[in-house]
Amino acid sequence: MVIIMLKWLNNVLRKEIFTRKPKIRCHVCFLPATHNLRIISSEFDSVEESEIIITICSGCNEDIYERYNS
């Protein structure tokens, strides 16, 4: 009886019981992210541009919008 229970338990543990998608987190505060923010920067006397894409939550998006677009 014990062997049957151990085989059953081993079979159950091999399968994925809890399947869920990994949450994409905010790069600023680690809450669930809802926006992608693309930042393009360049020097004044240069033609080269560098681009950064980060994921942020709606609260951080509002803070950044208020800070740089007001």
C-alpha positions in Angstrom: 0.0 0.0 0.0 2.8 2.4 0.9 4.5 1.7 -2.4 1.4 2.5 -4.4 1.0 5.8 -2.4 4.6 6.7 -3.1 4.3 6.0 -6.8 1.1 8.1 -6.9 2.8 11.0 -5.1 5.8 10.8 -7.4 3.5 10.9 -10.4 1.6 13.9 -9.1 4.8 15.9 -8.2 6.2 15.4 -11.7 3.3 17.1 -13.3 2.9 20.9 -13.2 0.1 21.5 -10.7 0.2 25.3 -10.6 0.5 26.8 -14.0 0.4 30.5 -14.3 2.0 33.1 -16.4 4.9 35.0 -14.9 3.9 38.6 -14.1 5.9 41.4 -15.8 7.0 43.8 -13.1 7.7 47.5 -13.0 11.4 48.4 -13.2 10.9 51.2 -10.6 8.6 49.9 -7.9 8.2 46.1 -8.7 4.3 46.3 -9.0 2.7 44.6 -12.0 3.7 46.5 -15.1 1.1 47.9 -17.5 3.1 50.3 -19.8 6.3 50.2 -21.9 8.3 53.4 -21.8 10.8 54.1 -24.6 13.5 56.6 -23.8 15.7 58.0 -26.6 18.7 60.0 -25.7 21.4 61.7 -27.7 24.2 64.2 -27.1 23.9 67.8 -28.4 26.7 67.6 -30.9 26.2 64.0 -32.0 23.9 62.2 -34.4 24.0 58.9 -32.5 20.9 58.0 -30.4 20.6 55.4 -27.7 17.3 53.8 -26.9 16.1 52.2 -23.7 12.8 50.4 -23.2 11.5 49.7 -19.7 8.3 48.4 -18.3 6.5 50.4 -15.7 3.2 50.4 -13.8 0.5 53.0 -14.2 1.5 54.9 -11.1 5.1 55.3 -12.1 3.9 56.3 -15.6 1.8 59.1 -14.2 4.7 60.3 -12.1 7.1 60.4 -15.1 4.4 62.1 -17.2 3.9 64.8 -14.6 7.6 65.3 -14.1 8.7 65.6 -17.7 5.6 66.9 -19.5 4.4 69.6 -17.2 
